Amino acid sequence: QLPPQFEIPDADGKPPLKTFSEDIYAIRSVNTGPRTFLSLGLLPMKDNDAVRPTNIITRPDHGVWKITNGKSMREYFQQAFPRFNFQEGGLISNQEWDRFAKAEGTRFPPCQYSPGLAVWDESGRSGVALVGDSIHAFSPDIGQGVNAGLMDVVCLDRALSGFDDVESSGKEVDSTANDKTKKQTTTLEANLERYQKQHAPEIAALIRLARFGAPYQYKQPHRADRVLRLVWTANVAMRLLLNKVSFGVIQPPCIILSQNEDLTFRQVMKRADRTTALLKTI
């Protein structure tokens, strides 16, 4: 953790850059090797007087995870970020270096989902439904974690109320068109089965989006990562260009489509798949 409103030293005697909590920062290390490159990531916060939690995102074989004591960790970061004062008594306390060195960190889950969303007993009068991370797990690359969880709750609420999912057919319809979602049977068994049947395809599309939407934004330095990031960037740029020259007939990349609040994840991936099929035929 860094102090609130810490300063980022500049080069050539220029004044340092003062940080503010509402700004996002990515500070790159001088190291560029596959197992030495680091990037300090700071996300926006509301409180400008609060400490700034700072993350590093690396592959598991990175050298930083082999360091287990605060002194060695401080020296490692001082070498990686020489402009900062990471010396003893500097920007970060020895206690914080010790805490960080002993922390095991966390791991992004592989993109995965549960094909089963609900179960019920033989009587059909009791059951269990899953929502949120219990049915879909993915890294925060596409920024859809909260949206996906809220979507689960809305779909479950509709199912338990005896209504079909608005987009259950996968067709692009007006989400406000209530006449397209007529009320059905209201037994618990039927409603949970409806939730399972209609919402599972949406979860599958969400995980496809998570896998292909923006998988290389963390600038991982492995050579394979660098090559694949270039390929992914070229693919995104080509789809954006084709979208412009075709006046919208050819759809933009799925990560751009996912920002359209009127589209479900199934609709996003269907549009992206149509572009993929078109490119394969050319």
N, C-alpha and C positions, 0 to 999 in steps of 0.2 A: 504494500500500500504506500502511495506517495502522499506527501502533505498537501493540504488544500492550497490552490492557487500557486503551485510550484512553478518555477521558471525553467524554460528550456534554453540552455545556452546556445548562442549563435556563434558563427565563425568570424574570423577577421576583425575582432574587436567590436562587432555590431552589438547593440543592446539585446539582452535576452528577451525571449517571448514569454509573457506571463499567461498562464493557463486559466481558463474559466470553466466552471463545472458544466455549463450547458453546451460546451463544445466537445467534439469527438476528436481523438488524437490517435495516430499510429506512428510510433517512433522506431525507426529501423536501426539495427546494430551495424557496426562496421564489419562484422563477420558476415560472410556470404556463402560459406560452405554448407553442404547438405546437412551436416550435424552440428553446425555452429551458429547459423543464422537465427536471429531473434527479432521479434517485433513486439514492442510494448503497446498494448491496446487499451484505450481508456474510453468508456462509453459515457454519454451525457448523464448528468445528475441535476437535480433541482437545487440542492443546498450547496451554495458556493463556498461555505465554510467547513464542509465535511471532507474527510480524507478521501483520496481518489483510489478506489480499487483498480488495480492494473492487472491485465491478463497477458499471458504468453500462450500461444497455441503452436504446438510442434508435433512432429512425429514421435512415437514412443522411444525411438533410438537416439534422440537428441542428447548431447552431452550434458545438458543442464540437469537432467534427471539422475545423473550419477553422483551429483554433489549432495552431501548430507550434513554439512556443517556451515554455519553462518559466515565464518571468515572466508572460506573458500568460495562461497556463493557471492559474497560481496566483491571479492577480487575478480571473479569471472565476469560479473556485470560491469565492473569498472573498466575492464579491458574491452568489453563489447560496446560500451557506451562511454567513451573517454571524455566527452564534454560534460557529463554529469559528475557531481561530487559525490561519489559513492564510497569515499574513504571513510575510515572510522570517525564517528562524530559528524558525518556529513548529512546528506539529504535524508537518509533512512537510518533508523536506529539499529544497533546490534541485535536487539530483541526481535525486531521485525525480520532481519536477515536470518536469524536462527529459526524463527517460526516458518518462514518460507522454505528454508532448506529442508526442514523436517516434513513439510507437507507433501503428500503423495499426489496431489492434484486429482483431477477428474478426467473422464474420457467421454468424448462424444459417442453416442450409441450408433451402431450401424443402422442404416435406414431399414426399418422393418415394421410390420403391422400384424395384427391378429386377424385371421380370417373369420373368427367367431366373435361376435359382439354381444351376444346375450344367450342365457340359458334359462330354462324354466322347468318346473317339476311336472310330473305326470298329470297332476290335477289341473295344471294350467292356471292356478290361482296365486302362485308365488314364483319369483324368478330374480335373476341378477342381470343388470346391463352394465356394460363397460363404456367409459368415455375417457377422453384425454390421453395422457401418456400410456395408459393401460392398453390402448389399442393401436397407438401409433407412436413410434420413437424415431427421431431424426435430429440431426445437428441443426443449429440455428441459422444455417446458411440462407434460407429463403425467407426468414422472418415471418413464418406462418404458424408458430407454435400456439400463441394465444388464440388466433383466429380459428385454428383447427379445433381447439378444445371447445370454444364457444359454439362452433358449428355442430359438434357432437351433441351438446346439451340441447340446442334448438331442435335438432332432428329427433332426439329421444323424446323431448316434450311433445312434439307433433305426433309421434307414433303412439305415445301413451294416451294422447287425447283422441286417438282414433282417426287421425288424418294421415294421408300419404305425404311423403317428403315432396316438397315443391318441385325439386329437380330429379325425382326418382326415375323418370324416363330417360334422363340424359339429354332431353331436348332443351333448346334454348328458349325458355318462356319467360314471361314477365313474372318476377317473384311476388308481385302484388296481386296477381290474378287468382283470387280465392276460388273462382268457379272451376279451376283446374285441379283443385285438391279437395274433392268431396270427402265428407266424413264416411268412414268405413265401420266395420265391426269394432267393438270396444272391449272385448275380453283381453285380459292381460297376456295370455299366450299369443293371441293374434297380433296384438300390438308389439310385443317383443320380437315376434317373427317378422313383422313388417319393418321394424328398425334394423334387424339383421339383414334382411334381403335388400332393402333400398339404400342403406347407408354404407354397406361394405364396399361396393364399387367406388364410392367417393373416397374412402380411405385408401384403397389401392391406387387411385389416381394421385392422391396427395403424396404417397411415398415415391411414386415415379417422378413427380415434380421435385421432390427433395433430392433424389438421386442425380437428376440431370439439370436442375435449374441453375445452380451456381456453386458447383462443387470445388472450385479452386480459388475462392476469394481470399484465402488466408496466406497466399504466396508461399506455400511450402517449398523448400529449396531442393528437395530431391530432384535429380535430373528427369526422372519420369514425370514428376509433378509439373516441372517447368514445360516439358514438351506437351503434355496433355492440357495444360493451361493455355498454351498458344493455340492448340487445335480448338479448344472450347471457345476461346475469344474470337477466332476466325469464323467459327460457326455462328456465333451470336451476331458478329458484324455483318456477315453475309445475309442473314435473315432480316436484319434491320434495313439493309440496303434494298433487298428485294421488296420489303414491305413499302418502302418509299417509292420506288420506281413503278410498282404495280398499283399505287394509290390505294393500298390497304387490302387488295385482293389476296395477296400472300401474307399470311399472319406473321407477326413479330415473334421473337423467341418466347418460350413458355415462361421464363422468369419475368418478362415484361407483361405478358398476359395475366400473370397471377396478381398483378396490382390492380386489375379491373374488378371492382367489388361486385359487378353484376354477373360475373362468371363463376361457376362452380369449378372445382378442381378437375372434374371430368371434362367439362367444356374446354378448360385450358389445355388439357393434354390432347383432346380430340383435335383441336385446332392446330396444335403443334405437330401432331401426327400427320395431319393432312399436308402440311408443308414438307415434312420429311418424305412422305410418299411421292410428292411432286418432284423433290430434288432427286430422288432415286430414279425417276423416269427420264430425267434430263440427261 
